[in-house]
Amino acid sequence: MNIKIDKNGAQGEINLGEKITGKGTINHYSWCLSCTSSKLILEIADDPSITPDDLPLVGYGCAGWIFEKNITLKESEVINMITTGFLLFNENKLKHLPAVTCSCSDL
């Protein structure tokens, strides 16, 4: 099942399949939604030249913002999570992560 996003400067699509995924843009910045076994993760890249297809890579390779919540498979809770993440982003309340440009083994 796919959910279209087109509100408050955010556009994109979320897929609620076997794995929850999504991608799009918000205010000219690319975002992606992914999941682990326990978390939903919203990444927003701070480089407008990065496309949604280039993500995920916030923290390694590019700076940006990350918002995480415990995983849920309920459509309403996924929508609430991403809506909250976008709201916090628009209010400049998400922690910004700098880019790491070398692996730990290079230090």
Secondary structure, DSSP 8 states (H G I E B T S, - for coil): -EEEEEETTEEEEEEESSSEEEEEEETTEEEEEEE-SSEEEEEEES-TTS-GGG-S-BTBTB-EEEEEEE----HHHHHHHHHHHHHHHHTT-S-EE--B-S-GGG-
